[in-house]
Every structure is written in structure tokens, then in C-alpha cells.
Amino acid sequence: MIPIRKHLVIFAFTSSLFTSCLKDVSLAPPTFQPITFTTADQLDEQLAGAYNLLTQDQLYAQGLWGYLTAGADESWRSNATTSTLFPELYNASAGESVYWNFWRQLYKGIEDANIILDVADVPDMPERKREQVIGQATFLRAYYFYLLVNYFGDVPLKTQLATEIGTNFNLPRDDSKKIYDFIITEMTKAEPLVPTMAEVQSTTYVTQGAVQAMLARVCLKMAGYPLLQNDKFAQALAWSQKLIQSNVHSLNPDYSRTFINNMENNMKDRNTKEGIWDAAFLSKSNTSGSYSGTGYLVLQQLGNLMGVYNPDASATSVAGYSSAAYRPYPKLFDLYAPGDLRRDWNIAPYSYKNITTTKYPYLEVVFTGGGGTGAKATAKTAQDGSIISIEIDNPGTGYTSEPAITFNTYKNSAVALPAIPPQAVTVTANKATATATISGGKITAITVTKPGLGYATIYDRGIGKWRREYEINPPPVRQQNYTSCNFPILRYADVLLMAAEADLKVNGAPSAKAVGYFNQVKRRAFGYDPLTASPVDVSTFTFQDIVDERSRELCFEGQRRNDLIRWGIMTTAMQTVFDDNTNRAPTAYLTAANMAANNFLTAPDKYVLFPIPSSEMALDKALTQNNGW
């Protein structure tokens, strides 16, 4: 770690951070400058460099929603083979470069913050602006330590400049509890210093709400495995309620709007209601468009690796290319109740095949005739694509006779992985049939009379949470693999669920306030006003309800693996996934779908933490390795 600092290179930005408050933090191309500087603008630039770390591949351009964190019970990597090495597949060694790159990036961010805090008193500048810089640097340093201790366990708590260490670069690991206590202290110190949302009007800055929400997250982690500090549940509740009671944030009425905002780079809707803190990304366009000619390299692949499948890589593709390398597990799909609007947003019900905007359904139940309207149902399939059951999502109205039922499908051919699935093919033979039962003008039951064969399964579907059809840079300037999609590090729905969980743990049973928090999230999921009583309201909830609701609401946002580990149920979850896939995955997908769970279950205790990178241990002789590595 430390020898890298001997030739320290600092990213800076040519734009002033606080004179352009309504812009994203990192809008200009990186330049280099020495660590000795004395002006307010240089301090701004250094802070922008500290923020810029969030956009690196190992963090929110891919790592912290993809190859570092996706190995849980929500998604699998369809292009994985027995020779693919990724942390999410639990088969990478301590010498794998992604571990070291993640480690190095975080310590670079810490060093950037250390430099800011060392010189923040030097420039001549307004004191409130100085406070904001100090507050944000303090928080960012603590956050980067949080990522280190969360994923690696005990790590060196380095808070002094590398240039002041001398020649002894052998720093030992500090105890996790000490590091978490430092994080809580530093974030608490930063909370009154950082700007408010009213001051910056952007989710790409650390605001007081972001600090409060992150403190709740850190406290919940400390309350869970491995520290089991039960007193931290009360602190998590206090911090989350402080944010809730500030009335600065609220749920967007439309669940999908939050993620459309992300894909639009928050340019059409500043997303300051539900959004609390985003990692800001720009388009990689070099020809035209909103950020043409900036020279700013962006690695964001949300919408591509995790997106609605579209094999057309043409720059004129309206929908935007996506390999849909990540696919949802049936376990997640089955968590959603009929009528939950989040299911068909998070788990794409359609794909594309060319440059047109035509959407091809994976498996759609079609009702024809019968005199009524509005009926909607979901068909579920077996390994061979036969339809085993049909669930009514909406019974419709006005049916005077039984409607005819047919099935539209457009599925990916079963091919040897890791080839990107070819253009989908339509099932023409072995069609399924079903009949409907009508009562009171509604469809009350659907019976499968012939299961058919070869229909699309859940394993064929891509993830639809971030959709490239909403990208701000339209064809032909859109890049094939990279997008300008902002990543939601913290959003209000997460805070409501953290508050509900903490309240349940503190009180033994949820208070009326906690039930209200839980119901806000649930109401919005079914299309109701989050703040108005609805037919889907619950009068209480259990811990299992929290486990399931966090997955339904926050799936693919990089939190699931962390949640399962802090709850101490990661092994159980991975065993469930393995058993479910073995019984349900099509033969062509079974190996890839089961890879992460199968590997994890060989050594569950080992894979709770990442290894200390071998390259780092070669440089720092005082480091020791995590158990099992």
C-alpha cells in the first residue's frame, strides 16, 4: 500500500467545485498537479479528485454492483464459465488483480482526503466554504475506510500523509472495531459541516442527509455479523429517523422514475427527493452530445452488463446495446406478489433484437375475447420451458365469457456459454394451452391444460432496473458499452427500511412509526400514494419481511451480499439458491447459474471477507492474511 504513495499522483479538475453547485461533482477531464497548493480553487480541485474515485471501475462503474458484490441470491453471471475468475463467483485467489486494484483505489482516496485535511486551513476563503470542504473530505475518508473494513476486515488505519511516515512502510492491520469506531466518530464530526441539499441541489455531493443515511448503514453493519454490537441498532434508528424527520427527502411516486433519473444522469429531474447520494458518471461520447470533447473517460456499464438484452451494437440502436450478462434468479422473481410493479421493472419482461424500438416479450399471457379488459397474468415455467402454473396479476373487469388464452414468447436459444445469446427465436411447436374461470366479470382462476415446451424461463431474462432507452445521449453518439448512468449509493427507500429494521430490533416488535415506514415502501410498490393508507398496508412485520422487502426494493444495488452477511444468513441463502437452480435452471444455464453458490458453499467462512491482496502483502510485511486464504 504505502510504497505506491512515494510517487503520489493526485487527480485534480479544472472546474471549481462550489462555484458550479448545480453540476455533477466530476465534470471536467483530469489533470495533474503537485500536492503543494495554497488557493481555494486548488482545494476544490483536490476535493473533486477525492470524489472521482467513486467513478472508478472497482467502485461504482462496475465493481460494487457487479463483480465484487453480485454473488448473492439475486443475480447470476450468464457468461461465466469454469475458467472465469471473479470475486462474485468465489473462485478468485488472493493474487487476483481486482482485489488489489480495489484496495489501492480506496487507499488512494484516503490519501487524497488526508491531503485536503492537512492543507484545508491554508487557503484564503469563506469559512463556511472551508467547513464544507473539510466536512466532505472527512466523510469521504471515513467512507473509504468503511468500504475497506466491510470487505477486507482488519486493515491499516492510515490517517497521516504518506510523506510523513518516513521509511517504515510496514503498517500492521488495525482491529475492525477500532476502525468502525473511527468511522462513526469521523462521520458524526462531518455531519454538521457538509452542505445541505438546499445548498447544493444535487445528489452528487455529500450532504447532511447522505451522512445521516450512511451512519445508519454503518451502525446496522456494526450491530450485525461479525461485531454484533447490539447497542448500534438504537444509533441506526436515531440517524435514520433524523433524516426522515428532516422532511428533506421522500419517495418518488413512481418507482421506476428513480432509475430513469439515474440513466438520464439526473439532468431532467435532479432526483433530490428520493436520491440522497449518487456516484456521478458522464457519457464517453467524443463526437457530440451533452459532454462531447471533455476527454473524460467513463467506465460505467450499468445498462450494458446489467440491462435489457439487446444484441445490436450499432450506434444507431435506439434501445442501446446490452449483453445482459447479469440475469435474475427465480428466487427473487418469486418474492414479488401479484400486482407489485417493481417486479417487471427490475426483471425485464422483454428484450430487443435490432435497432428498432420493438419490444419482444419473454413470456406474455394474452387474453382475447370474452367481452372484458384489463386481465394480466404471469406464467411460470419448468427447466424445459414448459408452463407449470399461471398467476393472476389483475383479474380484469367486464368478462361475460371465457377469453381465449395464448402465449407470446421470445426466448434466447440454448447455446453453450459464454457466447452472448443469439437473436431470440419464437416458439412455434409444442404450444401450451390454458383455460380461464370467470366469476363476476373477473378472471378468478387459470388452469394449464397443456404445458407446452420451450418457452422462455426466468433465466433468459435480463435486468431492467437501468434501461438504456432512457440514456441522455441518443443515437448515433451513444457508446456501445458505456453509459452516463449515475449509481444510487443511498436513496430514501433504503433509509425507510433501515429505520424499520432498527426499530424492530430495538423494540422487539415494530412501533407504529416503523410500520408506517415499511408501508410507505410497500404502497409505492403497488402504485399507491406512499403517504396514504392503502389496501396493501400491513399492521406489523417480521424480520423475514425486512429480509424479503429489502431484496424486492433494493435488488441489484450492491447491498444484498452485505445484508446477508451482517444478518448471518449468507450460507442459508446460497444453499437455497443452489437447490432452487438445480431443480429449475435449464441445462444450458445450470453451470453458470449455480457457480457462485456452489463455490461459496465449499468454504462459507472464508468468503465472508475478501483476501488481503497478495501484492499488498509483498509490499507491507506487517500484514497478515484473512482466515482461509
C-alpha positions in Angstrom: 0.0 0.0 0.0 2.4 2.7 1.2 5.2 2.4 -1.4 2.7 3.4 -4.0 2.4 6.7 -2.2 6.1 7.6 -2.6 5.3 8.8 -6.1 2.0 10.3 -5.3 -0.1 11.4 -8.3 -3.2 13.5 -7.5 -6.2 13.8 -9.8 -7.5 17.4 -10.0 -10.2 19.0 -12.0 -10.2 22.3 -13.8 -13.7 23.3 -12.7 -14.4 24.9 -9.4 -16.4 22.6 -7.1 -18.6 25.0 -5.3 -19.0 27.8 -7.9 -21.0 25.3 -10.0 -23.1 23.7 -7.4 -25.9 22.6 -9.7 -23.5 20.4 -11.8 -22.2 17.0 -11.0 -19.0 16.9 -8.9 -16.8 15.5 -11.6 -17.5 17.3 -14.9 -14.1 18.1 -16.4 -11.1 16.0 -17.6 -8.5 15.1 -15.0 -5.2 16.9 -14.9 -2.2 16.6 -12.6 -0.9 18.9 -10.0 1.6 18.7 -7.1 0.3 18.2 -3.6 1.6 21.7 -2.6 -1.1 24.3 -3.2 -2.5 27.3 -1.4 -5.6 28.5 -3.2 -9.3 27.8 -2.7 -9.7 26.7 -6.3 -6.9 24.1 -5.9 -8.6 22.9 -2.7 -11.8 22.5 -4.7 -10.0 20.6 -7.4 -8.4 18.2 -4.8 -11.9 17.5 -3.4 -13.2 16.8 -6.8 -10.4 14.3 -7.2 -11.4 12.6 -4.0 -15.0 12.3 -5.3 -13.7 11.0 -8.7 -12.7 7.7 -7.0 -16.4 6.8 -6.9 -16.4 6.5 -10.7 -13.6 4.0 -11.0 -14.2 0.5 -12.3 -13.6 -1.1 -9.0 -16.2 1.0 -7.3 -19.4 2.2 -8.9 -18.5 1.8 -12.6 -18.9 -2.0 -12.1 -17.2 -3.5 -9.1 -19.6 -2.5 -6.3 -22.7 -3.6 -8.2 -21.1 -6.3 -10.3 -18.0 -8.4 -10.0 -17.3 -7.6 -6.3 -20.8 -7.8 -4.9 -23.3 -9.6 -7.2 -22.5 -13.1 -5.8 -25.6 -13.3 -3.6 -29.1 -14.6 -4.0 -30.5 -12.1 -6.5 -28.5 -12.5 -9.7 -26.0 -14.7 -11.6 -23.5 -14.0 -14.4 -24.6 -15.7 -17.5 -21.3 -15.5 -19.3 -19.4 -17.2 -16.5 -17.6 -20.5 -17.2 -15.5 -22.8 -15.1 -12.4 -20.8 -16.2 -13.9 -17.4 -15.3 -12.3 -15.9 -12.2 -14.3 -13.2 -10.3 -14.8 -12.5 -6.6 -18.6 -12.8 -7.2 -18.0 -16.4 -8.3 -16.0 -17.2 -5.1 -13.2 -18.7 -7.1 -10.6 -15.9 -7.3 -7.3 -16.2 -5.4 -5.7 -13.6 -3.2 -3.5 -12.8 -6.1 -6.4 -11.7 -8.3 -5.7 -8.1 -9.5 -9.3 -6.9 -8.9 -8.8 -7.3 -5.1 -5.5 -5.3 -5.2 -7.0 -2.6 -7.5 -10.0 -2.2 -5.2 -7.6 -1.9 -2.2 -5.3 0.6 -3.9 -8.1 2.8 -5.1 -9.6 3.1 -1.6 -6.2 3.9 -0.1 -5.7 6.5 -2.8 -9.0 8.1 -1.9 -7.9 8.1 1.7 -4.6 9.8 0.8 -6.5 12.4 -1.3 -8.6 13.2 1.7 -5.6 13.2 4.1 -4.0 15.9 1.9 -7.2 18.0 1.9 -7.5 17.9 5.7 -3.8 18.7 6.0 -3.9 21.9 4.0 -7.6 23.0 4.4 -6.7 25.8 6.8 -4.2 27.4 4.3 -6.2 29.0 1.5 -7.9 32.4 2.0 -11.6 31.5 1.6 -15.0 32.0 3.3 -15.2 29.9 6.5 -18.5 28.2 5.5 -16.9 27.0 2.3 -13.9 25.8 4.2 -16.2 23.9 6.6 -17.9 22.2 3.7 -14.6 21.1 2.2 -13.4 19.7 5.5 -16.7 18.0 6.1 -16.8 16.3 2.8 -13.2 15.2 2.9 -13.7 13.9 6.4 -16.7 11.9 5.3 -15.1 10.6 2.2 -12.1 9.3 4.1 -14.4 7.6 6.6 -16.5 6.1 3.8 -13.4 4.7 2.0 -12.3 3.2 5.3 -15.9 1.7 5.7 -15.6 0.0 2.3 -12.1 -1.4 3.3 -13.2 -2.8 6.6 -16.5 -4.0 5.3 -14.9 -6.1 2.6 -11.4 -6.9 4.0 -11.9 -6.9 7.7 -8.9 -5.6 9.8 -6.9 -3.1 7.7 -4.3 -0.4 8.5 -6.0 2.7 9.8 -3.8 5.2 8.0 -4.8 8.8 8.7 -1.4 10.6 8.3 0.2 11.6 5.0 2.4 9.1 3.3 5.1 11.8 3.1 5.1 12.0 6.9 5.5 8.3 7.6 9.2 8.2 6.9 10.8 5.0 5.6 8.9 2.4 7.6 6.1 1.4 5.3 5.2 -1.8 7.2 1.9 -0.9 8.7 0.0 -3.7 10.6 -3.7 -4.3 10.4 -5.9 -2.5 13.0 -8.8 -4.2 14.7 -12.1 -3.8 12.8 -13.9 -2.5 15.9 -11.3 0.3 16.2 -11.8 1.2 12.5 -15.6 1.2 12.8 -15.5 3.4 15.8 -13.2 5.8 13.9 -15.7 5.8 11.0 -18.6 6.7 13.3 -16.6 9.4 15.0 -15.5 11.0 11.7 -18.9 10.8 10.0 -20.5 12.3 13.1 -18.0 15.1 13.0 -18.7 15.7 9.3 -22.5 15.8 9.5 -22.9 19.5 10.6 -20.1 20.6 8.3 -21.2 19.2 4.9 -23.7 21.2 2.8 -27.4 20.7 3.0 -29.4 19.5 0.0 -30.9 23.0 -0.2 -27.4 24.4 -0.6 -26.2 22.2 -3.5 -29.5 20.8 -5.0 -27.7 17.8 -6.3 -27.3 14.1 -5.3 -23.7 14.0 -6.4 -22.4 15.9 -3.3 -22.2 14.5 0.2 -24.9 16.3 2.1 -26.1 16.2 5.6 -28.8 13.7 4.6 -26.1 11.5 3.0 -24.1 11.4 6.2 -27.1 10.6 8.3 -28.1 7.8 6.0 -24.6 6.3 5.8 -24.3 6.5 9.6 -27.4 4.4 9.8 -25.9 1.8 7.4 -22.6 1.7 9.2 -24.4 1.3 12.6 -26.5 -1.6 11.2 -23.3 -3.3 10.0 -21.7 -2.9 13.4 -24.9 -4.4 15.0 -24.6 -7.4 12.8 -22.0 -10.0 12.0 -19.2 -10.2 12.9 -19.1 -7.4 15.6 -22.7 -8.0 17.0 -22.7 -4.6 18.7 -26.4 -4.6 19.7 -26.3 -1.1 21.0 -25.8 0.2 17.5 -29.4 -0.7 16.5 -30.5 2.3 18.6 -28.0 4.5 16.9 -29.0 3.3 13.4 -32.6 4.1 14.3 -31.7 7.6 15.6 -29.7 8.5 12.5 -32.3 7.2 10.0 -35.1 9.0 11.9 -33.2 12.2 11.9 -33.1 12.1 8.1 -36.8 11.1 7.9 -37.9 13.8 10.3 -36.0 16.5 8.4 -38.6 16.2 5.6 -35.8 16.8 3.0 -36.4 13.6 1.2 -39.4 11.5 0.2 -40.2 8.6 -2.1 -40.7 9.4 -5.8 -44.4 8.4 -6.5 -43.2 6.2 -9.4 -40.6 3.5 -8.5 -39.2 3.4 -12.0 -38.6 7.2 -12.1 -35.6 7.0 -9.7 -33.7 4.7 -12.1 -34.8 6.6 -15.2 -33.3 9.6 -13.5 -30.0 7.7 -13.0 -29.8 6.8 -16.6 -30.6 10.3 -17.6 -27.6 11.5 -15.5 -30.2 13.3 -13.4 -30.3 16.0 -16.0 -34.1 16.1 -16.5 -35.1 15.6 -12.8 -32.4 16.4 -10.2 -33.6 13.4 -8.3 -33.3 15.2 -4.9 -36.5 13.7 -3.5 -35.6 10.0 -3.3 -32.0 10.3 -4.3 -29.7 11.0 -1.4 -26.2 10.3 -2.8 -25.2 9.2 -6.3 -21.9 8.3 -7.9 -21.9 10.7 -10.9 -21.0 9.5 -14.4 -20.7 11.1 -17.8 -21.1 9.8 -21.3 -17.9 8.7 -23.1 -19.0 10.4 -26.3 -16.2 12.2 -28.1 -18.1 13.5 -31.1 -21.3 15.2 -30.0 -23.8 15.3 -27.2 -24.1 16.8 -23.8 -20.5 16.1 -22.7 -18.7 15.9 -26.1 -15.0 16.7 -26.2 -14.4 16.5 -22.4 -11.8 13.7 -22.8 -13.3 12.3 -19.6 -13.1 8.5 -19.6 -16.1 6.9 -18.1 -16.3 3.1 -17.4 -19.9 2.9 -16.3 -21.6 -0.3 -17.6 -25.0 -0.1 -16.0 -27.4 -0.7 -18.8 -25.0 -2.9 -20.6 -23.7 -5.7 -18.4 -26.8 -5.2 -16.2 -29.5 -4.2 -18.6 -32.3 -5.2 -21.1 -30.9 -7.6 -23.6 -30.2 -6.2 -27.0 -27.5 -7.8 -29.3 -27.4 -4.9 -31.7 -24.2 -3.0 -31.2 -25.0 -0.3 -33.8 -24.5 3.3 -32.7 -28.0 3.9 -34.1 -29.7 1.4 -31.9 -32.5 3.2 -30.1 -32.5 0.7 -27.3 -28.8 0.6 -26.8 -26.6 -2.5 -26.8 -26.7 -4.8 -23.7 -25.2 -8.2 -23.3 -27.4 -8.7 -20.2 -24.6 -10.6 -18.6 -26.4 -10.5 -15.3 -29.7 -12.4 -15.0 -32.1 -12.6 -12.1 -32.6 -15.7 -10.1 -36.2 -17.2 -9.9 -35.9 -16.8 -6.1 -36.1 -13.0 -6.5 -38.8 -13.2 -9.1 -41.0 -15.3 -6.8 -40.6 -12.8 -3.9 -42.9 -10.4 -5.7 -46.6 -10.6 -5.0 -49.2 -10.2 -7.9 -49.5 -6.5 -8.6 -46.1 -5.5 -7.3 -44.9 -3.1 -10.0 -41.3 -3.5 -9.1 -41.0 -7.0 -10.5 -41.5 -6.2 -14.1 -39.3 -3.1 -13.8 -36.4 -4.8 -12.0 -36.7 -8.0 -14.0 -37.1 -7.2 -17.7 -40.2 -8.7 -19.2 -38.9 -8.1 -22.8 -35.8 -7.9 -24.9 -34.7 -6.3 -28.2 -33.2 -7.8 -31.3 -32.3 -4.9 -33.6 -32.2 -1.1 -33.9 -36.0 -0.7 -33.7 -37.9 0.1 -30.6 -39.9 -3.1 -30.9 -40.0 -5.0 -27.5 -40.2 -8.8 -27.7 -41.8 -10.3 -24.6 -40.1 -13.2 -22.9 -43.3 -14.8 -22.0 -46.6 -13.0 -22.1 -50.1 -14.3 -21.3 -52.5 -12.9 -23.9 -56.3 -12.8 -23.3 -58.5 -12.4 -26.4 -62.3 -12.0 -26.4 -64.7 -12.7 -23.6 -66.0 -9.1 -23.5 -63.7 -7.8 -20.8 -60.5 -5.9 -20.4 -57.5 -5.4 -18.1 -56.7 -9.1 -17.3 -53.0 -9.7 -16.7 -51.2 -12.9 -15.6 -47.8 -14.3 -15.3 -46.8 -17.8 -16.5 -44.1 -19.7 -14.6 -42.0 -22.4 -16.3 -40.0 -25.5 -15.6 -36.4 -26.3 -16.7 -37.6 -27.4 -20.1 -39.6 -24.2 -20.7 -43.0 -25.9 -20.1 -45.6 -23.8 -18.4 -46.3 -25.2 -14.9 -48.6 -22.5 -13.5 -50.2 -19.2 -14.2 -50.6 -16.5 -11.6 -53.3 -13.8 -11.9 -51.8 -10.3 -11.5 -55.0 -8.5 -12.5 -58.4 -10.2 -12.8 -59.7 -7.6 -15.2 -63.4 -6.5 -15.5 -66.4 -7.0 -17.7 -65.8 -10.6 -18.8 -69.1 -12.2 -19.8 -67.5 -15.4 -21.2 -64.2 -17.2 -21.1 -61.4 -15.4 -23.1 -59.1 -17.4 -25.3 -55.6 -17.7 -23.8 -52.4 -17.7 -25.9 -48.7 -17.2 -25.0 -46.3 -14.8 -26.7 -42.7 -15.7 -26.2 -39.4 -14.6 -27.5 -36.6 -16.5 -25.9 -32.8 -16.9 -26.3 -31.7 -20.1 -27.9 -30.0 -22.5 -25.6 -26.3 -22.2 -26.6 -23.0 -23.1 -25.0 -22.0 -20.3 -22.7 -20.1 -17.9 -22.5 -21.3 -16.9 -26.0 -23.6 -13.9 -26.0 -27.1 -15.4 -26.6 -28.0 -15.0 -30.3 -31.1 -13.3 -31.5 -34.1 -14.8 -29.9 -36.4 -17.3 -31.6 -40.1 -17.7 -31.5 -41.6 -20.9 -30.1 -43.9 -22.4 -32.9 -44.2 -26.0 -31.8 -45.3 -27.6 -28.6 -47.6 -24.7 -27.7 -49.2 -24.5 -24.3 -52.9 -24.2 -23.7 -54.9 -23.0 -20.7 -58.5 -22.1 -19.7 -59.9 -19.4 -17.6 -62.6 -19.4 -15.0 -64.9 -16.3 -14.9 -66.9 -15.0 -12.0 -68.5 -11.6 -11.5 -66.9 -10.3 -14.7 -63.4 -11.2 -13.5 -60.9 -14.0 -14.2 -60.7 -15.9 -10.9 -58.6 -18.9 -12.0 -56.4 -20.1 -14.8 -55.8 -23.8 -15.4 -52.9 -25.1 -17.6 -54.4 -27.8 -19.9 -51.2 -28.4 -21.9 -47.8 -27.3 -20.5 -46.1 -27.0 -23.9 -42.3 -26.8 -24.2 -39.5 -24.4 -25.0 -40.9 -21.2 -23.5 -38.6 -18.5 -22.0 -37.7 -19.1 -18.4 -36.7 -16.5 -15.8 -33.1 -17.5 -16.5 -33.4 -16.0 -20.0 -34.4 -12.5 -18.7 -32.1 -9.5 -18.3 -32.2 -7.0 -15.5 -34.3 -4.0 -16.3 -33.6 -1.6 -13.5 -31.4 0.7 -15.6 -32.6 0.9 -19.2 -30.5 2.4 -22.0 -33.6 3.5 -23.9 -33.6 6.5 -21.4 -30.0 7.5 -21.9 -29.4 11.2 -22.3 -27.1 10.8 -25.3 -29.3 9.5 -28.2 -28.0 7.6 -31.2 -25.7 8.0 -33.0 -23.4 9.3 -30.3 -24.2 6.6 -27.8 -21.3 4.4 -26.9 -21.6 0.6 -27.3 -20.6 -0.5 -23.8 -20.5 2.7 -21.6 -23.3 4.8 -20.3 -23.7 8.0 -18.3 -25.9 6.3 -15.7 -25.5 7.6 -12.2 -25.3 4.9 -9.5 -27.6 5.3 -6.3 -25.3 4.8 -3.3 -28.0 5.9 -1.0 -31.7 6.6 -1.6 -34.7 7.3 0.7 -36.4 3.9 0.4 -33.3 2.3 1.9 -33.4 4.7 4.8 -37.1 3.8 5.5 -36.3 0.1 5.5 -33.2 0.7 7.7 -35.3 2.6 10.2 -38.0 -0.1 10.2 -35.3 -2.8 10.8 -33.6 -0.9 13.5 -36.9 -0.2 15.2 -37.9 -3.8 15.1 -34.5 -4.8 16.7 -34.7 -2.1 19.4 -38.3 -2.7 20.4 -38.8 -6.4 19.8 -41.9 -5.6 17.7 -42.2 -2.8 15.3 -43.6 0.5 16.5 -46.4 2.3 14.7 -43.8 4.6 13.1 -41.8 1.6 11.8 -44.9 0.1 10.3 -45.6 3.4 8.6 -42.0 3.4 7.2 -42.5 -0.1 5.9 -45.9 0.7 4.4 -44.6 3.7 2.5 -42.3 1.4 0.6 -45.0 -1.2 0.1 -47.6 1.3 -1.1 -45.4 2.8 -3.7 -44.6 -0.7 -5.0 -48.2 -1.3 -5.8 -48.9 2.1 -7.3 -50.5 3.8 -4.3 -49.6 7.1 -2.7 -46.8 6.3 -0.2 -48.3 8.6 2.4 -51.9 7.5 2.2 -53.4 4.3 3.7 -53.9 1.6 1.0 -55.3 -1.9 0.6 -51.8 -3.4 0.7 -50.9 -1.9 4.2 -49.7 -4.3 6.9 -50.4 -3.9 10.6 -47.0 -5.3 11.6 -43.9 -7.0 10.1 -41.3 -9.6 11.0 -37.5 -9.8 10.4 -38.2 -12.1 7.5 -40.4 -9.4 6.0 -37.5 -7.0 6.2 -35.1 -9.6 4.5 -37.6 -10.0 1.6 -38.6 -6.4 1.2 -35.0 -5.2 1.0 -34.4 -7.6 -1.8 -37.6 -6.6 -3.7 -36.8 -2.9 -3.3 -33.0 -2.7 -3.5 -32.1 -5.6 -5.7 -29.0 -5.2 -7.9 -27.9 -2.1 -6.0 -24.9 -3.7 -4.4 -26.4 -4.2 -0.9 -27.7 -7.8 -0.8 -24.4 -9.5 -0.1 -23.6 -7.1 2.7 -27.1 -7.6 4.1 -26.9 -11.4 4.1 -23.5 -11.3 5.7 -24.4 -8.9 8.5 -27.6 -10.9 9.2 -25.6 -14.1 9.4 -27.7 -15.9 6.8 -25.5 -15.9 3.7 -24.9 -19.6 3.8 -28.6 -20.4 4.1 -29.4 -18.0 1.2 -26.7 -19.5 -1.1 -27.9 -23.1 -0.3 -31.4 -22.1 -1.2 -30.2 -20.6 -4.5 -28.2 -23.8 -5.3 -31.1 -26.1 -4.6 -33.6 -23.9 -6.5 -31.3 -23.7 -9.5 -30.6 -27.4 -9.5 -34.4 -28.0 -9.8 -35.3 -25.2 -12.1 -32.4 -24.0 -14.3 -32.4 -25.1 -18.0 -29.4 -27.4 -18.8 -27.6 -24.7 -20.8 -27.6 -22.3 -17.9 -27.2 -24.6 -14.9 -23.5 -24.5 -14.5 -23.3 -20.7 -14.7 -26.3 -20.2 -12.5 -25.0 -22.4 -9.8 -21.4 -21.4 -9.9 -21.3 -18.7 -7.2 -23.5 -20.7 -4.8 -21.6 -23.9 -5.4 -18.2 -22.3 -4.8 -19.3 -20.3 -1.8 -20.7 -23.4 0.0 -17.3 -25.1 -0.2 -15.9 -22.6 2.3 -18.6 -20.2 3.7 -16.4 -18.8 6.5 -13.6 -18.0 4.1 -15.7 -16.0 1.6 -17.3 -13.6 4.2 -14.3 -11.4 3.6 -12.0 -10.6 0.7 -8.4 -11.7 1.0 -5.7 -9.2 1.8 -4.2 -8.8 -1.7 -1.0 -10.8 -2.2 0.7 -7.9 -4.0 0.0 -5.7 -0.9 1.3 -8.3 1.5 4.5 -8.4 -0.6 5.0 -4.7 -0.1 3.8 -4.5 3.6 5.5 -7.3 5.5 3.4 -6.5 8.7 0.2 -7.5 7.1 -1.4 -10.9 7.8 -3.9 -12.9 5.7 -7.6 -13.5 6.4 -8.6 -16.9 7.5 -8.9 -19.5 4.7 -6.9 -17.5 2.2 
